[in-house]
Amino acid sequence: MEEAKNKPKDYDQYASRENKILCITEKIGEASVCCCALLFSDFNIRMDSLWCIWLPASFIGMLLYEVYWVRYFKSEKKLSDFYRSICGIPVAGATLPVCSFILLGIYGRNVFLLVATVILGIGHIGIHLQHKREIQAEQRAE
């Protein structure tokens, strides 16, 4: 398999120790969120009430996620760059898309997307927090 071009240095050493349950949860969540976003039409733009505030909130979360990636690609691509926070949001690369899909699920009043996103969040954020803790523990030991 071809190596990812912009993978953080030493990422594979942490990936090999990932919690298998979190990995499975993440994969199930990814597939479920993708299916929900594609299958349901609850996410179409509508301006019928104050409830529509959730859509721009979701969009802002995704814009911050894009800022996170631009910042990462301009960095030295170290693990510390990959797991940095943005605007006080920890492990932003994992947290921001999950929060954005939660907000989109609220906007669309779609329980299926909300459940799928919670499953994704448990796995995705859990894995990233595990990596970050391992990195911090190694830095303290040095």
trRosetta pair geometry for C-beta under 8 A, 3 or more apart (Angstrom, degrees):
i j d omega theta_ij theta_ji phi_ij phi_ji
3 7 6.5 -96 173 14 91 136
4 7 4.0 103 77 -46 108 104
6 72 7.7 95 159 131 124 105
6 73 6.4 -30 -147 -111 148 80
6 77 6.0 -131 -169 -122 73 136
7 11 4.9 -114 169 31 102 147
7 12 7.7 47 151 -42 143 83
7 77 7.6 85 95 175 27 120
8 11 4.5 113 66 -59 83 109
8 77 5.4 -160 -112 167 56 73
8 78 6.0 47 -159 163 102 16
8 79 4.7 115 148 -80 141 54
8 81 6.8 179 -114 61 115 93
8 82 4.2 -72 -56 -34 143 139
9 77 6.4 109 -19 113 83 84
9 78 5.6 -29 36 -117 109 57
9 79 6.7 -97 68 -28 69 80
10 13 5.2 -35 -175 24 79 119
10 14 7.1 70 136 -12 83 97
10 79 5.9 -60 72 -36 104 123
11 14 6.1 -68 -164 41 42 103
11 15 5.9 38 148 -23 78 112
11 79 6.5 163 -81 -91 69 97
11 82 7.3 65 -93 -12 112 173
12 15 5.3 -54 -136 39 36 114
12 16 6.2 42 163 -28 67 102
13 16 6.3 -49 -153 25 25 112
13 17 7.5 7 152 -4 55 108
14 17 6.1 -71 -160 42 38 102
14 18 7.3 66 144 -58 67 81
14 79 7.2 109 -10 -125 146 140
14 130 8.0 150 -179 113 104 89
14 131 4.6 69 168 -127 143 97
14 134 5.9 159 -123 78 106 146
14 135 7.4 -20 -88 -55 142 91
15 18 5.7 -17 -160 -25 43 115
17 134 7.3 120 85 -99 139 160
18 22 6.4 -115 172 74 94 112
18 23 5.4 95 123 -59 125 111
18 127 5.4 8 -143 -136 116 104
18 130 6.7 118 -129 90 64 145
18 131 7.8 -18 -92 -60 88 94
19 22 4.1 69 81 11 106 111
19 23 6.8 -177 91 -14 54 84
19 126 7.0 -65 53 138 132 116
19 127 7.1 -142 40 -96 89 72
19 130 6.2 -163 -7 -85 106 165
20 23 5.4 -51 -148 34 36 116
20 24 6.4 35 155 -18 67 103
21 24 5.9 -53 -149 37 31 109
21 25 6.2 33 151 -19 64 109
22 25 5.5 -54 -144 39 32 114
22 26 6.2 38 154 -24 65 105
22 122 7.2 -138 -129 135 76 76
22 123 4.8 144 -176 -137 62 64
22 126 4.4 -135 -131 101 128 126
22 127 5.0 161 137 -62 129 83
22 130 7.1 171 43 -14 170 143
23 26 5.7 -53 -148 33 28 113
23 27 6.5 25 155 -16 63 105
23 123 6.7 129 -91 -159 7 113
23 127 6.8 86 -76 -86 63 130
24 27 5.9 -56 -149 36 31 109
24 28 6.3 30 154 -16 66 107
24 123 7.3 -137 73 -111 40 133
25 28 5.9 -56 -147 39 29 110
25 29 6.1 30 154 -19 64 111
25 119 5.9 -142 -172 -178 85 77
25 120 7.8 175 145 -101 78 20
25 122 5.1 -69 154 95 143 106
25 123 3.4 -177 96 -66 90 110
25 126 7.4 33 75 37 136 140
26 29 5.7 -60 -148 39 28 113
26 30 6.2 32 155 -24 65 104
26 120 6.5 63 -140 -147 51 55
26 122 7.9 -138 -67 85 62 65
26 123 2.9 -154 -56 135 67 129
26 124 4.9 119 -125 -61 104 65
26 126 7.8 -136 -60 51 103 100
26 127 6.2 -10 -56 -15 146 133
27 30 5.7 -48 -144 31 31 113
27 31 6.5 25 159 -12 63 106
27 123 7.2 -115 3 163 50 165
28 31 6.1 -60 -151 40 28 106
28 32 6.0 25 155 -17 65 114
28 119 5.8 -74 102 154 103 132
28 120 8.0 -142 88 -74 63 61
28 123 7.4 138 43 -26 84 152
29 32 5.7 -60 -140 41 28 110
29 33 6.0 27 163 -19 67 108
29 116 6.0 136 -146 176 62 65
29 117 7.1 85 -164 -125 106 19
29 118 7.9 -136 -120 80 119 36
29 119 3.9 -171 -87 107 95 85
29 120 2.7 171 157 -74 128 59
29 121 7.1 -162 -156 2 157 45
29 122 7.2 170 -56 43 145 83
29 123 5.4 -172 12 31 132 123
29 124 6.7 -111 84 -20 143 104
30 33 6.2 -57 -144 36 23 107
30 34 6.3 22 158 -17 61 111
30 120 6.0 116 -57 -117 48 107
30 124 7.7 113 -61 -64 92 118
31 34 5.9 -59 -149 38 28 112
31 35 6.3 26 156 -18 65 109
32 35 5.8 -56 -147 38 29 110
32 36 6.2 27 157 -17 65 108
32 112 7.9 -139 176 168 101 85
32 115 7.7 -80 154 102 142 83
32 116 3.5 -155 126 -134 113 112
32 119 6.2 40 47 64 148 136
32 120 7.1 -145 61 -47 102 100
33 36 5.8 -56 -145 38 29 110
33 37 6.2 28 158 -19 65 109
33 101 5.7 -13 -149 -157 126 157
33 113 6.8 74 -131 -148 66 74
33 116 4.6 169 -69 134 60 118
33 117 5.7 87 -100 -80 114 67
33 120 5.2 3 -32 -44 132 148
34 37 6.0 -58 -146 36 26 109
34 38 6.4 14 158 -9 62 113
35 38 6.0 -68 -149 44 27 104
35 39 5.7 10 165 -11 69 120
35 116 7.7 -150 56 -123 92 158
36 39 6.1 -63 -129 43 24 101
36 40 5.7 -6 -175 6 66 117
36 105 8.0 9 139 -98 143 100
36 110 6.7 138 -180 146 118 135
36 112 5.1 -178 -116 119 122 104
36 113 4.2 166 145 -87 144 77
36 116 5.2 -170 -11 22 141 156
37 40 7.4 -56 -117 43 13 89
37 43 7.0 -1 -143 -1 67 161
37 101 7.6 -77 -70 -129 118 107
37 104 7.6 19 -107 128 99 147
37 113 6.9 93 -64 -117 64 119
40 43 6.7 90 103 -8 94 95
40 108 6.7 98 125 167 128 145
40 110 5.5 104 136 -125 166 143
40 112 7.0 157 -46 63 143 126
40 113 6.8 -105 38 -43 147 114
41 44 5.6 5 174 -24 81 113
42 107 8.0 144 138 107 92 72
42 108 3.2 96 123 -172 107 105
42 109 6.3 -126 -170 55 134 70
42 110 4.6 159 68 -60 154 114
42 113 7.8 -143 66 -3 128 134
43 55 7.9 135 -163 -111 72 105
43 104 5.9 13 -122 -176 120 102
43 107 6.8 70 -125 97 69 112
43 108 4.6 -41 -72 -77 66 130
43 110 7.5 -40 -53 -13 88 142
45 52 8.0 58 -162 -146 65 117
45 55 6.8 115 -115 -173 71 166
46 52 6.4 -139 89 -94 64 116
47 52 5.4 -3 -117 -58 49 171
48 51 7.4 -11 76 47 83 108
48 52 7.0 133 38 -44 56 116
49 52 6.4 146 70 -12 53 88
50 53 5.9 -4 173 -16 68 113
51 54 6.5 -26 170 4 61 110
51 107 7.1 134 153 -138 86 57
52 55 5.6 -31 -173 16 67 115
52 56 7.8 56 142 -6 77 93
52 107 7.2 56 -135 -146 38 102
53 56 6.5 -57 -161 41 45 101
53 57 6.3 47 146 -22 71 111
54 57 5.4 -58 -149 39 35 117
54 58 6.3 40 154 -23 68 103
54 103 5.2 -173 -174 -178 86 82
54 104 7.4 158 142 -92 103 23
54 106 4.8 -138 -147 97 150 103
54 107 3.5 -165 98 -75 118 87
55 58 5.7 -52 -150 33 31 111
55 59 6.4 32 151 -19 64 106
55 103 7.8 160 -90 142 20 101
55 104 7.3 62 -114 -112 60 65
55 107 4.7 108 -62 -138 71 153
56 59 5.2 -52 -145 38 39 117
56 60 6.2 45 154 -24 68 100
57 60 5.8 -49 -149 32 31 112
57 61 6.7 36 149 -20 61 102
57 103 4.9 -133 102 -161 103 145
57 107 8.0 178 49 -59 99 116
58 61 5.6 -52 -155 32 34 115
58 62 6.7 28 150 -14 65 104
58 100 4.8 97 -161 -162 73 71
58 101 7.5 91 -144 -71 114 19
58 103 3.8 -170 -76 98 86 115
58 104 4.4 100 -135 -59 157 77
58 107 6.3 -80 -15 -12 136 138
59 62 5.8 -57 -152 38 34 108
59 63 6.4 38 149 -22 66 102
59 100 7.7 109 -56 -144 15 110
60 63 5.5 -49 -147 33 35 114
60 64 6.5 37 152 -18 64 102
61 64 5.7 -54 -152 35 32 111
61 65 6.5 37 147 -23 63 104
61 96 5.4 172 179 -168 85 80
61 97 7.6 146 141 -95 108 25
61 99 5.1 -147 -142 99 144 101
61 100 3.6 -169 99 -79 127 90
61 103 6.2 150 0 21 143 141
62 65 5.1 -45 -149 31 39 120
62 66 6.7 44 150 -20 64 97
62 96 7.3 140 -93 153 32 105
62 97 7.2 59 -104 -107 74 66
62 100 4.8 92 -53 -132 81 157
63 66 5.6 -49 -154 33 36 112
63 67 6.6 39 146 -19 64 101
64 67 5.3 -48 -149 35 38 116
64 68 6.4 48 147 -26 65 98
64 86 6.0 161 179 112 102 131
64 87 6.4 -63 -141 13 134 135
64 89 7.4 73 148 26 143 150
64 92 7.1 -108 143 -166 104 121
64 96 5.4 -144 95 -134 103 137
65 68 5.4 -44 -153 27 34 118
65 69 6.8 30 151 -15 63 101
65 92 7.3 -173 -107 158 58 93
65 93 7.6 102 -145 -125 82 43
65 96 4.0 178 -78 118 92 135
65 97 5.5 80 -113 -60 152 76
65 100 6.8 -61 -23 -23 135 143
66 69 5.8 -53 -152 36 36 108
66 70 6.4 36 151 -19 67 103
67 70 5.7 -52 -146 36 33 111
67 71 6.2 34 155 -18 65 107
67 86 6.5 146 100 -168 109 151
68 71 5.9 -61 -153 38 27 111
68 72 6.3 26 152 -20 64 108
68 84 8.0 -179 -146 79 91 94
68 86 5.1 -117 -87 -22 92 152
68 92 4.6 -160 -108 118 139 123
68 93 5.6 -175 148 -77 139 68
68 96 6.3 -173 -11 10 147 153
69 72 5.4 -52 -144 36 34 112
69 73 6.2 31 158 -18 68 106
69 93 7.6 102 -72 -112 73 96
70 73 6.0 -56 -145 38 28 108
70 74 6.4 20 157 -12 63 111
71 74 6.0 -65 -149 42 28 106
71 75 6.4 37 151 -36 63 107
71 81 7.8 -159 131 -170 86 96
71 84 7.6 -95 121 74 130 138
71 86 7.2 159 29 -95 155 123
72 75 5.5 -54 -152 21 33 118
72 77 7.0 72 171 -103 79 66
72 81 5.6 130 -130 146 71 103
72 82 6.2 67 -135 -99 123 53
72 84 7.9 -176 -84 34 86 113
72 93 7.3 48 -54 -79 149 125
73 77 7.8 22 -123 -77 32 99
75 78 7.0 -97 142 21 116 76
75 81 3.9 162 129 -144 157 148
76 81 6.3 172 55 -32 70 145
77 81 6.1 -97 -109 66 16 142
77 82 7.4 46 -161 -54 54 97
78 81 4.9 104 54 2 70 100
78 82 7.3 -133 101 -5 41 89
79 82 5.3 -54 -148 35 39 116
79 83 6.2 11 162 1 72 110
79 131 7.2 -133 -165 161 119 113
79 135 5.4 -161 123 -105 132 141
80 83 6.5 -67 -140 50 28 93
80 84 6.7 57 154 -60 61 89
80 135 6.8 175 -77 164 71 144
81 84 5.9 -27 -154 -16 32 118
82 93 6.5 -38 180 -1 67 155
83 91 5.5 -32 -155 -109 77 79
83 93 7.3 -86 -102 24 39 116
83 128 6.4 165 -118 -176 96 94
83 131 6.4 -157 -80 103 137 107
83 132 4.5 168 -175 -92 147 100
83 135 6.7 165 34 33 154 153
84 92 6.8 -23 97 18 63 112
85 88 6.1 -3 152 -156 132 12
85 89 5.6 168 -163 74 90 43
85 90 4.9 -44 -96 -100 112 39
85 91 7.1 -22 -87 -17 70 27
85 92 5.6 118 -148 -36 39 102
86 89 5.6 -20 65 50 66 100
86 92 4.1 42 17 -87 100 164
86 96 7.4 -5 56 -56 121 132
87 92 7.9 100 36 -104 80 131
89 92 4.9 88 96 -98 104 88
89 95 5.3 -163 166 96 105 139
89 96 6.3 84 130 -67 152 86
89 99 7.8 -86 -147 -4 137 154
90 95 6.3 101 78 -31 59 152
90 129 7.8 49 135 -97 123 92
90 132 7.8 134 176 139 105 177
91 94 4.7 -10 138 38 110 109
91 95 5.4 116 86 -21 77 104
91 125 6.4 132 91 -144 135 74
91 128 4.2 128 -170 132 141 127
91 129 6.0 -105 -21 -69 155 65
91 132 5.9 -113 -76 -37 112 144
92 95 5.7 -65 -121 49 30 103
92 96 5.2 29 -176 -25 73 113
93 96 7.1 -24 -108 26 12 105
93 128 6.8 -179 75 -123 95 148
94 97 7.4 -75 -166 38 26 95
94 98 6.7 14 154 -10 63 120
94 124 4.8 177 -154 144 102 93
94 125 4.6 150 136 -95 123 56
94 127 7.4 -177 -112 65 148 85
94 128 3.9 -149 -20 1 150 154
94 129 7.9 -112 70 -30 154 73
95 98 5.9 -72 -154 43 31 110
95 99 6.0 27 158 -19 72 111
95 125 5.8 70 -81 -108 69 113
95 128 7.9 -121 -33 78 76 149
96 99 5.8 -56 -142 39 29 109
96 100 6.2 30 159 -21 65 107
97 100 5.5 -53 -145 36 34 114
97 101 6.4 30 158 -15 67 104
97 124 7.9 -65 72 139 110 160
98 101 6.1 -58 -150 39 29 105
98 102 6.5 34 150 -22 64 104
98 117 6.0 136 -157 -177 70 94
98 120 6.0 -170 -111 106 96 104
98 121 4.1 105 -158 -94 141 94
98 124 6.2 -180 -62 73 123 131
98 125 6.1 -53 -1 -43 162 113
99 102 5.5 -51 -148 33 34 114
99 103 6.4 32 154 -16 66 104
100 103 5.8 -55 -150 38 31 110
100 104 6.3 33 150 -19 65 106
101 104 5.2 -48 -141 38 38 115
101 105 6.2 44 154 -22 65 101
101 113 6.6 -136 174 171 93 103
101 116 7.9 -85 154 95 133 94
101 117 4.3 -175 112 -110 115 129
101 120 7.2 17 71 62 153 146
102 105 5.7 -54 -152 35 30 113
102 106 6.5 31 149 -19 64 103
102 114 6.6 65 -136 -127 65 73
102 117 5.2 -174 -71 126 66 148
102 118 7.7 82 -97 -63 103 69
102 121 7.6 24 -54 -52 115 141
103 106 5.5 -49 -148 34 35 112
103 107 6.3 39 151 -21 65 104
104 107 5.5 -50 -147 36 33 115
104 108 6.2 17 158 -4 66 110
104 113 6.7 -86 103 149 94 146
105 108 6.0 -63 -140 49 28 99
105 110 5.1 -106 -147 67 69 88
105 111 7.7 96 -178 -94 111 13
105 113 3.8 -163 -102 101 100 106
105 114 3.9 154 153 -65 147 72
105 117 5.8 -130 -25 5 142 140
106 109 7.2 20 -176 -76 32 45
106 114 7.2 86 -58 -88 60 114
108 113 6.5 51 68 30 131 147
110 113 4.2 47 104 16 118 110
110 114 6.5 162 95 -15 63 86
111 114 5.5 -56 -147 38 35 115
111 115 6.2 33 157 -18 69 105
112 115 6.0 -54 -147 37 28 107
112 116 6.2 27 155 -17 63 110
113 116 5.6 -56 -143 41 32 112
113 117 6.0 32 157 -21 66 109
114 117 5.8 -58 -146 37 26 109
114 118 6.5 29 155 -20 63 104
115 118 5.8 -52 -149 33 32 111
115 119 6.6 32 152 -18 64 104
116 119 5.7 -55 -153 36 32 112
116 120 6.3 34 149 -18 66 106
117 120 5.3 -49 -144 38 36 115
117 121 6.0 41 154 -24 66 105
118 121 5.5 -52 -145 36 30 115
118 122 6.5 37 155 -25 63 100
119 122 6.0 -49 -152 27 30 112
119 123 6.9 15 156 -4 61 108
120 123 6.2 -71 -157 45 30 102
120 124 5.4 8 164 -5 73 122
121 124 6.1 -58 -120 48 25 99
121 125 5.1 6 -174 3 67 119
122 125 7.1 -42 -109 48 9 95
122 126 5.6 13 166 -23 49 127
123 126 5.8 -65 -140 39 16 114
123 127 6.3 15 164 -20 60 107
124 127 6.2 -55 -150 31 24 107
124 128 6.7 14 156 -9 60 109
125 128 5.8 -60 -148 43 34 109
125 129 6.0 34 155 -20 69 108
126 129 5.9 -56 -144 38 27 109
126 130 6.3 32 154 -23 63 105
127 130 5.6 -54 -151 32 30 115
127 131 6.6 30 152 -17 64 104
128 131 5.7 -50 -149 35 34 111
128 132 6.3 34 153 -19 66 106
129 132 5.5 -53 -144 38 33 112
129 133 6.2 36 156 -21 66 104
130 133 6.0 -55 -149 35 27 110
130 134 6.5 28 153 -18 62 107
131 134 5.7 -58 -152 36 31 112
131 135 6.3 30 153 -19 66 106
132 135 5.7 -54 -149 36 32 112
132 136 6.3 30 154 -17 66 107
133 136 5.7 -56 -146 39 31 110
133 137 6.2 32 155 -21 65 107
134 137 5.7 -54 -147 36 29 112
134 138 6.4 28 155 -17 63 106
135 138 5.9 -57 -150 37 30 109
135 139 6.3 29 152 -19 65 107
136 139 5.6 -54 -145 36 32 112
136 140 6.4 33 155 -19 65 104
137 140 5.8 -53 -148 35 31 110
137 141 6.4 30 153 -20 63 108
138 141 5.6 -55 -147 35 33 113
138 142 6.8 41 153 -32 63 99
139 142 5.9 -46 -155 18 34 115
